[in-house]
Amino acid sequence: MGTIYQSIEILSKEKGIDPQIVIDAVKDAMLVAARKHFRTTEDLVAAFNEAGALEIYGVKKVVESVQDPIKEISLEAAMQIDPAAQLESELRFPKPTEALGRISAQTAKQVILQKVREAERETIYSEYSGRVGELVNCTVKRIEGQDLVVDLGKTEARVPKKEQSKLENFSVGERIRCVIKSVEKAGKNAGVIVSRGAPVLVMRLFEQEVPEIYDNTVVIKGCAREPGERTKIAVSSRDRDVDSVGACVGMKGMRVQSIIRELRGEKIDIIEFSEDSVSFATHALSPAKISRVSIIDALDKHMEVIVDDTQLSLAIGKKGQNVRLAAKLLGWKIDIKSEEEKRQEVESAMAALVPTGAPVSVLIDHGLGEEIAEKLIEAGVGTVEKLGSMTPEELETIPGIESEIVEKILVAVNSYYAQFEQPAAASAEVVPEDLPGVGLPEAETNGLVEQTETGADTDGSAELGLASAADPATQRESHQGSLASKKEFDTIKDSGEVS
């Protein structure tokens, strides 16, 4: 049994756990196997003897009066076994471990493995839980489906598909740099989760490449990232003599190019941070040029950005990427509109403020009382057109409007519309020059009148002719015109121009 201690020591070093945890796991495993083999409910304990062998003992408590013979023993019986026995003390009875067979050994093995795994998870959790967000170097160990399993040295970690960049493909044995995303103690994702797509990775890479960030002269205020596409990082300088953006870019872009190579060509926008949300939004939406920014709701963090029509697509970005990253970086909801869209929106709002139609107050000139007009306006009936479209039943639902008042409203509305019908009727009496009966001799005109009066012609032109013949002034003008035409005809005939 001396090899048991050696095996426990080797296993403890391999898994990085305390040897006492493994010893307790072995004892628990032997107890589970013994209970399953002996099929007893008595109390059992496991202990190593002087020779280093693991023994199983049954335990009974010494009492005056025995209530449970399986777990208790009387003082007289206990003293026969051990003369030094006393009340409330315990006696141990050895159990034959040779009787434990293959099934018991398999059960003990499963229990030991389970206890060791739990202890290993606890050790990993206690070691890495405080290192979340730390940049680590690891090696790709194997590929499981779309996930990567990497070796951190003491343990393995997993890189899920959602934590990988679209531009990256790794092979087994390749060394990569990741950031610790989370550490789970139990569950499906138990263990360490590392990421290549988290914004924290870009921040840690900048801390390594830019000394000004490492010594806190330049501070990273925020980072928004879409892995494999684009990253926006906001920086601010604590020293007015140090340019925060220039420090991150480096001479000829050497510093930022090193990070871009590490991220396999991902685009990076370095933005100067500002406490002013309007100024910060203008910088965050670069490379687009912003016309103006207005705060819609400061509490809900909602702003509206107006850009030139030619800059709209650039400000929105590919599939909305630019404005989406800017919104993440600011923590604000951003609405982007072009100058033309904003102009149309303002025009629509102005048009909505101006009521269409005549106001109800014009009905006061047509006999409607001022009190009734005020009641209608208070009820939301502000125009004559809306009032005319309402039924009497709808009008009576308005407070203070009764059936008698409805009649007054009807009279006033009819009087208002009647003023537009009178000019139309007057214009209908004007006779066009090309209608029958105009310019004819008097005899012919009289004949047309007689024909119309007898009802021989009842079309619209005859009626207009009747109106013209009935008017004395019209008859005189027609008659004079007819005479002038006859004299001109006789003159032309005497000169011989007409054969």
BELWOCOR-V379595 format. One record per residue. N is the residue number from 1. RES is the residue in one letter. SS is DSSP state (2 for helix, 1 for strand, 0 for the rest). PHI is phi in whole degrees, 0 to 359 (none if undefined). BURIAL is I if it has 24 or more other C-alpha atoms within 12 Angstrom, else O. Layout:
n:N res:RES ss:SS phi:PHI burial:BURIAL
n:N res:RES ss:SS phi:PHI burial:BURIAL
This chain:
n:1 res:M ss:0 phi:none burial:O
n:2 res:G ss:2 phi:296 burial:O
n:3 res:T ss:2 phi:287 burial:O
n:4 res:I ss:2 phi:296 burial:O
n:5 res:Y ss:2 phi:295 burial:O
n:6 res:Q ss:2 phi:294 burial:O
n:7 res:S ss:2 phi:296 burial:O
n:8 res:I ss:2 phi:296 burial:I
n:9 res:E ss:2 phi:295 burial:O
n:10 res:I ss:2 phi:296 burial:O
n:11 res:L ss:2 phi:296 burial:I
n:12 res:S ss:2 phi:294 burial:I
n:13 res:K ss:2 phi:291 burial:O
n:14 res:E ss:2 phi:293 burial:O
n:15 res:K ss:2 phi:270 burial:I
n:16 res:G ss:0 phi:71 burial:I
n:17 res:I ss:0 phi:238 burial:I
n:18 res:D ss:0 phi:289 burial:O
n:19 res:P ss:2 phi:301 burial:I
n:20 res:Q ss:2 phi:296 burial:O
n:21 res:I ss:2 phi:295 burial:I
n:22 res:V ss:2 phi:291 burial:I
n:23 res:I ss:2 phi:298 burial:I
n:24 res:D ss:2 phi:298 burial:I
n:25 res:A ss:2 phi:295 burial:I
n:26 res:V ss:2 phi:295 burial:I
n:27 res:K ss:2 phi:298 burial:I
n:28 res:D ss:2 phi:299 burial:I
n:29 res:A ss:2 phi:295 burial:I
n:30 res:M ss:2 phi:294 burial:I
n:31 res:L ss:2 phi:293 burial:I
n:32 res:V ss:2 phi:297 burial:I
n:33 res:A ss:2 phi:294 burial:I
n:34 res:A ss:2 phi:293 burial:I
n:35 res:R ss:2 phi:298 burial:I
n:36 res:K ss:2 phi:291 burial:O
n:37 res:H ss:2 phi:279 burial:I
n:38 res:F ss:2 phi:279 burial:I
n:39 res:R ss:0 phi:53 burial:O
n:40 res:T ss:0 phi:230 burial:O
n:41 res:T ss:0 phi:254 burial:O
n:42 res:E ss:0 phi:290 burial:O
n:43 res:D ss:1 phi:286 burial:I
n:44 res:L ss:1 phi:239 burial:I
n:45 res:V ss:1 phi:226 burial:I
n:46 res:A ss:1 phi:240 burial:I
n:47 res:A ss:1 phi:206 burial:I
n:48 res:F ss:1 phi:273 burial:O
n:49 res:N ss:0 phi:276 burial:O
n:50 res:E ss:0 phi:295 burial:O
n:51 res:A ss:0 phi:279 burial:O
n:52 res:G ss:0 phi:91 burial:O
n:53 res:A ss:0 phi:272 burial:O
n:54 res:L ss:1 phi:270 burial:I
n:55 res:E ss:1 phi:245 burial:I
n:56 res:I ss:1 phi:249 burial:I
n:57 res:Y ss:1 phi:233 burial:I
n:58 res:G ss:1 phi:269 burial:I
n:59 res:V ss:1 phi:243 burial:I
n:60 res:K ss:1 phi:231 burial:I
n:61 res:K ss:1 phi:264 burial:I
n:62 res:V ss:1 phi:276 burial:I
n:63 res:V ss:1 phi:223 burial:I
n:64 res:E ss:0 phi:284 burial:O
n:65 res:S ss:0 phi:241 burial:O
n:66 res:V ss:0 phi:278 burial:O
n:67 res:Q ss:0 phi:258 burial:O
n:68 res:D ss:0 phi:233 burial:O
n:69 res:P ss:0 phi:298 burial:O
n:70 res:I ss:0 phi:287 burial:O
n:71 res:K ss:0 phi:249 burial:O
n:72 res:E ss:1 phi:231 burial:I
n:73 res:I ss:1 phi:216 burial:I
n:74 res:S ss:1 phi:285 burial:I
n:75 res:L ss:2 phi:295 burial:I
n:76 res:E ss:2 phi:297 burial:O
n:77 res:A ss:2 phi:293 burial:I
n:78 res:A ss:2 phi:293 burial:I
n:79 res:M ss:2 phi:291 burial:O
n:80 res:Q ss:2 phi:293 burial:O
n:81 res:I ss:2 phi:276 burial:O
n:82 res:D ss:0 phi:223 burial:O
n:83 res:P ss:0 phi:299 burial:O
n:84 res:A ss:0 phi:272 burial:O
n:85 res:A ss:0 phi:293 burial:O
n:86 res:Q ss:0 phi:226 burial:O
n:87 res:L ss:0 phi:297 burial:O
n:88 res:E ss:0 phi:67 burial:O
n:89 res:S ss:0 phi:272 burial:O
n:90 res:E ss:1 phi:238 burial:I
n:91 res:L ss:1 phi:244 burial:I
n:92 res:R ss:1 phi:250 burial:I
n:93 res:F ss:1 phi:239 burial:I
n:94 res:P ss:1 phi:295 burial:O
n:95 res:K ss:1 phi:249 burial:I
n:96 res:P ss:0 phi:286 burial:O
n:97 res:T ss:2 phi:281 burial:O
n:98 res:E ss:2 phi:294 burial:O
n:99 res:A ss:2 phi:285 burial:O
n:100 res:L ss:0 phi:290 burial:I
n:101 res:G ss:0 phi:261 burial:O
n:102 res:R ss:2 phi:294 burial:O
n:103 res:I ss:2 phi:295 burial:O
n:104 res:S ss:2 phi:295 burial:I
n:105 res:A ss:2 phi:295 burial:I
n:106 res:Q ss:2 phi:295 burial:O
n:107 res:T ss:2 phi:298 burial:I
n:108 res:A ss:2 phi:297 burial:I
n:109 res:K ss:2 phi:297 burial:I
n:110 res:Q ss:2 phi:298 burial:O
n:111 res:V ss:2 phi:295 burial:I
n:112 res:I ss:2 phi:297 burial:I
n:113 res:L ss:2 phi:298 burial:O
n:114 res:Q ss:2 phi:295 burial:O
n:115 res:K ss:2 phi:295 burial:I
n:116 res:V ss:2 phi:293 burial:I
n:117 res:R ss:2 phi:298 burial:I
n:118 res:E ss:2 phi:298 burial:I
n:119 res:A ss:2 phi:294 burial:I
n:120 res:E ss:2 phi:294 burial:I
n:121 res:R ss:2 phi:298 burial:I
n:122 res:E ss:2 phi:295 burial:I
n:123 res:T ss:2 phi:293 burial:I
n:124 res:I ss:2 phi:296 burial:I
n:125 res:Y ss:2 phi:296 burial:I
n:126 res:S ss:2 phi:294 burial:O
n:127 res:E ss:2 phi:278 burial:O
n:128 res:Y ss:2 phi:257 burial:I
n:129 res:S ss:2 phi:295 burial:O
n:130 res:G ss:2 phi:273 burial:O
n:131 res:R ss:2 phi:247 burial:O
n:132 res:V ss:0 phi:296 burial:I
n:133 res:G ss:0 phi:93 burial:I
n:134 res:E ss:0 phi:274 burial:I
n:135 res:L ss:1 phi:275 burial:I
n:136 res:V ss:1 phi:230 burial:I
n:137 res:N ss:1 phi:263 burial:O
n:138 res:C ss:1 phi:215 burial:I
n:139 res:T ss:1 phi:237 burial:I
n:140 res:V ss:1 phi:292 burial:I
n:141 res:K ss:1 phi:266 burial:I
n:142 res:R ss:1 phi:199 burial:O
n:143 res:I ss:1 phi:242 burial:O
n:144 res:E ss:1 phi:245 burial:O
n:145 res:G ss:0 phi:66 burial:O
n:146 res:Q ss:0 phi:263 burial:O
n:147 res:D ss:1 phi:262 burial:I
n:148 res:L ss:1 phi:252 burial:I
n:149 res:V ss:1 phi:249 burial:I
n:150 res:V ss:1 phi:244 burial:I
n:151 res:D ss:1 phi:258 burial:I
n:152 res:L ss:0 phi:266 burial:I
n:153 res:G ss:0 phi:110 burial:O
n:154 res:K ss:0 phi:273 burial:O
n:155 res:T ss:0 phi:208 burial:I
n:156 res:E ss:1 phi:258 burial:I
n:157 res:A ss:1 phi:228 burial:I
n:158 res:R ss:1 phi:242 burial:I
n:159 res:V ss:1 phi:246 burial:I
n:160 res:P ss:0 phi:295 burial:I
n:161 res:K ss:2 phi:300 burial:O
n:162 res:K ss:2 phi:289 burial:O
n:163 res:E ss:2 phi:261 burial:I
n:164 res:Q ss:0 phi:253 burial:I
n:165 res:S ss:0 phi:273 burial:I
n:166 res:K ss:0 phi:292 burial:O
n:167 res:L ss:0 phi:272 burial:O
n:168 res:E ss:0 phi:250 burial:O
n:169 res:N ss:0 phi:223 burial:O
n:170 res:F ss:0 phi:243 burial:I
n:171 res:S ss:0 phi:243 burial:O
n:172 res:V ss:0 phi:295 burial:O
n:173 res:G ss:0 phi:93 burial:O
n:174 res:E ss:0 phi:281 burial:O
n:175 res:R ss:1 phi:270 burial:O
n:176 res:I ss:1 phi:224 burial:I
n:177 res:R ss:1 phi:248 burial:I
n:178 res:C ss:1 phi:229 burial:I
n:179 res:V ss:1 phi:242 burial:I
n:180 res:I ss:1 phi:288 burial:I
n:181 res:K ss:1 phi:272 burial:I
n:182 res:S ss:1 phi:198 burial:I
n:183 res:V ss:1 phi:228 burial:I
n:184 res:E ss:1 phi:249 burial:I
n:185 res:K ss:0 phi:275 burial:I
n:186 res:A ss:0 phi:214 burial:O
n:187 res:G ss:0 phi:103 burial:O
n:188 res:K ss:0 phi:293 burial:O
n:189 res:N ss:0 phi:258 burial:O
n:190 res:A ss:0 phi:296 burial:O
n:191 res:G ss:1 phi:119 burial:I
n:192 res:V ss:1 phi:261 burial:I
n:193 res:I ss:1 phi:250 burial:I
n:194 res:V ss:1 phi:248 burial:I
n:195 res:S ss:1 phi:224 burial:I
n:196 res:R ss:0 phi:248 burial:I
n:197 res:G ss:0 phi:245 burial:I
n:198 res:A ss:0 phi:281 burial:I
n:199 res:P ss:2 phi:299 burial:I
n:200 res:V ss:2 phi:297 burial:I
n:201 res:L ss:2 phi:299 burial:I
n:202 res:V ss:2 phi:295 burial:I
n:203 res:M ss:2 phi:297 burial:I
n:204 res:R ss:2 phi:291 burial:I
n:205 res:L ss:2 phi:294 burial:I
n:206 res:F ss:2 phi:294 burial:I
n:207 res:E ss:2 phi:296 burial:I
n:208 res:Q ss:2 phi:283 burial:O
n:209 res:E ss:2 phi:272 burial:I
n:210 res:V ss:0 phi:249 burial:I
n:211 res:P ss:2 phi:298 burial:O
n:212 res:E ss:2 phi:296 burial:I
n:213 res:I ss:2 phi:284 burial:I
n:214 res:Y ss:2 phi:296 burial:O
n:215 res:D ss:0 phi:265 burial:O
n:216 res:N ss:0 phi:67 burial:O
n:217 res:T ss:0 phi:288 burial:O
n:218 res:V ss:1 phi:247 burial:I
n:219 res:V ss:1 phi:245 burial:I
n:220 res:I ss:1 phi:277 burial:I
n:221 res:K ss:1 phi:268 burial:I
n:222 res:G ss:1 phi:181 burial:I
n:223 res:C ss:1 phi:210 burial:I
n:224 res:A ss:1 phi:234 burial:I
n:225 res:R ss:1 phi:216 burial:I
n:226 res:E ss:1 phi:241 burial:I
n:227 res:P ss:0 phi:305 burial:I
n:228 res:G ss:0 phi:85 burial:I
n:229 res:E ss:0 phi:245 burial:I
n:230 res:R ss:1 phi:204 burial:I
n:231 res:T ss:1 phi:229 burial:I
n:232 res:K ss:1 phi:242 burial:I
n:233 res:I ss:1 phi:233 burial:I
n:234 res:A ss:1 phi:257 burial:I
n:235 res:V ss:1 phi:232 burial:I
n:236 res:S ss:1 phi:218 burial:I
n:237 res:S ss:1 phi:256 burial:I
n:238 res:R ss:0 phi:273 burial:O
n:239 res:D ss:0 phi:249 burial:O
n:240 res:R ss:0 phi:293 burial:O
n:241 res:D ss:0 phi:273 burial:O
n:242 res:V ss:0 phi:249 burial:O
n:243 res:D ss:0 phi:277 burial:I
n:244 res:S ss:2 phi:295 burial:I
n:245 res:V ss:2 phi:292 burial:I
n:246 res:G ss:2 phi:296 burial:I
n:247 res:A ss:2 phi:295 burial:I
n:248 res:C ss:2 phi:284 burial:I
n:249 res:V ss:2 phi:287 burial:I
n:250 res:G ss:0 phi:83 burial:O
n:251 res:M ss:2 phi:294 burial:O
n:252 res:K ss:2 phi:56 burial:O
n:253 res:G ss:2 phi:73 burial:O
n:254 res:M ss:2 phi:294 burial:O
n:255 res:R ss:2 phi:293 burial:I
n:256 res:V ss:2 phi:289 burial:I
n:257 res:Q ss:2 phi:294 burial:I
n:258 res:S ss:2 phi:297 burial:I
n:259 res:I ss:2 phi:290 burial:I
n:260 res:I ss:2 phi:297 burial:I
n:261 res:R ss:2 phi:295 burial:O
n:262 res:E ss:2 phi:296 burial:I
n:263 res:L ss:0 phi:267 burial:I
n:264 res:R ss:0 phi:63 burial:I
n:265 res:G ss:0 phi:89 burial:O
n:266 res:E ss:0 phi:291 burial:I
n:267 res:K ss:1 phi:284 burial:I
n:268 res:I ss:1 phi:230 burial:I
n:269 res:D ss:1 phi:254 burial:I
n:270 res:I ss:1 phi:261 burial:I
n:271 res:I ss:1 phi:239 burial:I
n:272 res:E ss:1 phi:280 burial:I
n:273 res:F ss:0 phi:284 burial:I
n:274 res:S ss:0 phi:218 burial:O
n:275 res:E ss:0 phi:290 burial:O
n:276 res:D ss:0 phi:283 burial:O
n:277 res:S ss:2 phi:297 burial:I
n:278 res:V ss:2 phi:294 burial:I
n:279 res:S ss:2 phi:293 burial:O
n:280 res:F ss:2 phi:296 burial:I
n:281 res:A ss:2 phi:295 burial:I
n:282 res:T ss:2 phi:298 burial:I
n:283 res:H ss:2 phi:287 burial:I
n:284 res:A ss:2 phi:291 burial:I
n:285 res:L ss:0 phi:272 burial:I
n:286 res:S ss:0 phi:299 burial:I
n:287 res:P ss:0 phi:273 burial:I
n:288 res:A ss:0 phi:287 burial:I
n:289 res:K ss:0 phi:266 burial:I
n:290 res:I ss:1 phi:263 burial:I
n:291 res:S ss:1 phi:283 burial:I
n:292 res:R ss:1 phi:199 burial:O
n:293 res:V ss:1 phi:230 burial:I
n:294 res:S ss:1 phi:233 burial:I
n:295 res:I ss:1 phi:275 burial:O
n:296 res:I ss:1 phi:276 burial:O
n:297 res:D ss:1 phi:214 burial:O
n:298 res:A ss:0 phi:288 burial:O
n:299 res:L ss:0 phi:290 burial:O
n:300 res:D ss:0 phi:276 burial:O
n:301 res:K ss:0 phi:55 burial:O
n:302 res:H ss:1 phi:233 burial:O
n:303 res:M ss:1 phi:228 burial:I
n:304 res:E ss:1 phi:239 burial:I
n:305 res:V ss:1 phi:244 burial:I
n:306 res:I ss:1 phi:252 burial:I
n:307 res:V ss:1 phi:233 burial:I
n:308 res:D ss:0 phi:293 burial:O
n:309 res:D ss:2 phi:303 burial:O
n:310 res:T ss:2 phi:283 burial:O
n:311 res:Q ss:2 phi:258 burial:I
n:312 res:L ss:2 phi:296 burial:I
n:313 res:S ss:2 phi:296 burial:O
n:314 res:L ss:2 phi:292 burial:I
n:315 res:A ss:2 phi:291 burial:I
n:316 res:I ss:2 phi:287 burial:I
n:317 res:G ss:0 phi:85 burial:O
n:318 res:K ss:2 phi:293 burial:O
n:319 res:K ss:2 phi:56 burial:O
n:320 res:G ss:2 phi:75 burial:O
n:321 res:Q ss:2 phi:293 burial:I
n:322 res:N ss:2 phi:295 burial:I
n:323 res:V ss:2 phi:288 burial:I
n:324 res:R ss:2 phi:293 burial:I
n:325 res:L ss:2 phi:293 burial:I
n:326 res:A ss:2 phi:296 burial:I
n:327 res:A ss:2 phi:295 burial:I
n:328 res:K ss:2 phi:295 burial:I
n:329 res:L ss:2 phi:293 burial:I
n:330 res:L ss:2 phi:280 burial:I
n:331 res:G ss:0 phi:79 burial:I
n:332 res:W ss:0 phi:243 burial:I
n:333 res:K ss:1 phi:273 burial:I
n:334 res:I ss:1 phi:243 burial:I
n:335 res:D ss:1 phi:252 burial:I
n:336 res:I ss:1 phi:253 burial:I
n:337 res:K ss:1 phi:224 burial:I
n:338 res:S ss:1 phi:276 burial:I
n:339 res:E ss:2 phi:299 burial:O
n:340 res:E ss:2 phi:293 burial:O
n:341 res:E ss:2 phi:297 burial:O
n:342 res:K ss:2 phi:293 burial:O
n:343 res:R ss:2 phi:297 burial:O
n:344 res:Q ss:2 phi:296 burial:O
n:345 res:E ss:2 phi:294 burial:O
n:346 res:V ss:2 phi:294 burial:O
n:347 res:E ss:2 phi:297 burial:O
n:348 res:S ss:2 phi:295 burial:O
n:349 res:A ss:2 phi:293 burial:O
n:350 res:M ss:2 phi:294 burial:O
n:351 res:A ss:2 phi:294 burial:O
n:352 res:A ss:2 phi:290 burial:O
n:353 res:L ss:2 phi:287 burial:O
n:354 res:V ss:0 phi:271 burial:O
n:355 res:P ss:0 phi:291 burial:O
n:356 res:T ss:0 phi:269 burial:O
n:357 res:G ss:0 phi:110 burial:O
n:358 res:A ss:0 phi:280 burial:O
n:359 res:P ss:1 phi:290 burial:I
n:360 res:V ss:2 phi:296 burial:I
n:361 res:S ss:2 phi:297 burial:I
n:362 res:V ss:2 phi:291 burial:I
n:363 res:L ss:2 phi:286 burial:I
n:364 res:I ss:2 phi:297 burial:O
n:365 res:D ss:2 phi:289 burial:O
n:366 res:H ss:2 phi:248 burial:O
n:367 res:G ss:0 phi:100 burial:I
n:368 res:L ss:0 phi:273 burial:I
n:369 res:G ss:0 phi:290 burial:O
n:370 res:E ss:2 phi:294 burial:O
n:371 res:E ss:2 phi:296 burial:O
n:372 res:I ss:2 phi:295 burial:I
n:373 res:A ss:2 phi:297 burial:I
n:374 res:E ss:2 phi:294 burial:I
n:375 res:K ss:2 phi:297 burial:I
n:376 res:L ss:2 phi:295 burial:I
n:377 res:I ss:2 phi:294 burial:O
n:378 res:E ss:2 phi:296 burial:O
n:379 res:A ss:0 phi:279 burial:O
n:380 res:G ss:0 phi:93 burial:O
n:381 res:V ss:0 phi:265 burial:I
n:382 res:G ss:0 phi:258 burial:I
n:383 res:T ss:1 phi:235 burial:I
n:384 res:V ss:2 phi:293 burial:I
n:385 res:E ss:2 phi:296 burial:O
n:386 res:K ss:2 phi:291 burial:O
n:387 res:L ss:2 phi:295 burial:I
n:388 res:G ss:2 phi:291 burial:I
n:389 res:S ss:0 phi:275 burial:O
n:390 res:M ss:0 phi:270 burial:O
n:391 res:T ss:0 phi:275 burial:O
n:392 res:P ss:2 phi:303 burial:O
n:393 res:E ss:2 phi:297 burial:O
n:394 res:E ss:2 phi:293 burial:O
n:395 res:L ss:2 phi:294 burial:I
n:396 res:E ss:2 phi:290 burial:O
n:397 res:T ss:0 phi:285 burial:O
n:398 res:I ss:0 phi:285 burial:I
n:399 res:P ss:0 phi:301 burial:O
n:400 res:G ss:0 phi:89 burial:O
n:401 res:I ss:0 phi:255 burial:I
n:402 res:E ss:0 phi:249 burial:O
n:403 res:S ss:2 phi:296 burial:O
n:404 res:E ss:2 phi:293 burial:O
n:405 res:I ss:2 phi:290 burial:I
n:406 res:V ss:2 phi:299 burial:I
n:407 res:E ss:2 phi:297 burial:O
n:408 res:K ss:2 phi:297 burial:I
n:409 res:I ss:2 phi:296 burial:I
n:410 res:L ss:2 phi:297 burial:I
n:411 res:V ss:2 phi:296 burial:O
n:412 res:A ss:2 phi:294 burial:I
n:413 res:V ss:2 phi:294 burial:I
n:414 res:N ss:2 phi:297 burial:O
n:415 res:S ss:2 phi:295 burial:O
n:416 res:Y ss:2 phi:295 burial:I
n:417 res:Y ss:2 phi:283 burial:O
n:418 res:A ss:2 phi:293 burial:O
n:419 res:Q ss:2 phi:293 burial:O
n:420 res:F ss:2 phi:273 burial:O
n:421 res:E ss:2 phi:279 burial:O
n:422 res:Q ss:2 phi:295 burial:O
n:423 res:P ss:2 phi:300 burial:O
n:424 res:A ss:2 phi:294 burial:O
n:425 res:A ss:2 phi:292 burial:O
n:426 res:A ss:2 phi:294 burial:O
n:427 res:S ss:2 phi:291 burial:O
n:428 res:A ss:2 phi:290 burial:O
n:429 res:E ss:0 phi:278 burial:O
n:430 res:V ss:0 phi:289 burial:O
n:431 res:V ss:0 phi:263 burial:I
n:432 res:P ss:0 phi:296 burial:O
n:433 res:E ss:0 phi:288 burial:O
n:434 res:D ss:0 phi:268 burial:O
n:435 res:L ss:0 phi:281 burial:O
n:436 res:P ss:0 phi:300 burial:I
n:437 res:G ss:0 phi:95 burial:I
n:438 res:V ss:0 phi:264 burial:I
n:439 res:G ss:0 phi:82 burial:I
n:440 res:L ss:0 phi:268 burial:I
n:441 res:P ss:0 phi:300 burial:I
n:442 res:E ss:2 phi:299 burial:I
n:443 res:A ss:2 phi:295 burial:O
n:444 res:E ss:2 phi:293 burial:O
n:445 res:T ss:2 phi:297 burial:I
n:446 res:N ss:2 phi:298 burial:O
n:447 res:G ss:2 phi:294 burial:O
n:448 res:L ss:2 phi:295 burial:I
n:449 res:V ss:2 phi:297 burial:I
n:450 res:E ss:2 phi:296 burial:O
n:451 res:Q ss:2 phi:296 burial:O
n:452 res:T ss:2 phi:292 burial:I
n:453 res:E ss:2 phi:292 burial:O
n:454 res:T ss:0 phi:279 burial:O
n:455 res:G ss:0 phi:86 burial:O
n:456 res:A ss:0 phi:290 burial:O
n:457 res:D ss:0 phi:235 burial:O
n:458 res:T ss:0 phi:241 burial:O
n:459 res:D ss:0 phi:280 burial:O
n:460 res:G ss:2 phi:296 burial:O
n:461 res:S ss:2 phi:292 burial:O
n:462 res:A ss:2 phi:292 burial:I
n:463 res:E ss:2 phi:297 burial:I
n:464 res:L ss:2 phi:297 burial:I
n:465 res:G ss:2 phi:296 burial:I
n:466 res:L ss:2 phi:297 burial:I
n:467 res:A ss:2 phi:295 burial:I
n:468 res:S ss:2 phi:288 burial:I
n:469 res:A ss:2 phi:292 burial:I
n:470 res:A ss:2 phi:288 burial:O
n:471 res:D ss:0 phi:274 burial:O
n:472 res:P ss:2 phi:300 burial:O
n:473 res:A ss:2 phi:298 burial:O
n:474 res:T ss:2 phi:296 burial:I
n:475 res:Q ss:2 phi:297 burial:I
n:476 res:R ss:2 phi:297 burial:O
n:477 res:E ss:2 phi:298 burial:O
n:478 res:S ss:2 phi:293 burial:I
n:479 res:H ss:2 phi:293 burial:I
n:480 res:Q ss:2 phi:296 burial:O
n:481 res:G ss:2 phi:297 burial:O
n:482 res:S ss:2 phi:294 burial:O
n:483 res:L ss:2 phi:296 burial:O
n:484 res:A ss:2 phi:300 burial:O
n:485 res:S ss:2 phi:293 burial:O
n:486 res:K ss:2 phi:289 burial:O
n:487 res:K ss:2 phi:295 burial:O
n:488 res:E ss:2 phi:298 burial:O
n:489 res:F ss:2 phi:293 burial:O
n:490 res:D ss:2 phi:293 burial:O
n:491 res:T ss:2 phi:297 burial:O
n:492 res:I ss:2 phi:296 burial:O
n:493 res:K ss:2 phi:293 burial:O
n:494 res:D ss:2 phi:293 burial:O
n:495 res:S ss:0 phi:284 burial:O
n:496 res:G ss:0 phi:86 burial:O
n:497 res:E ss:0 phi:285 burial:O
n:498 res:V ss:0 phi:247 burial:O
n:499 res:S ss:0 phi:270 burial:O
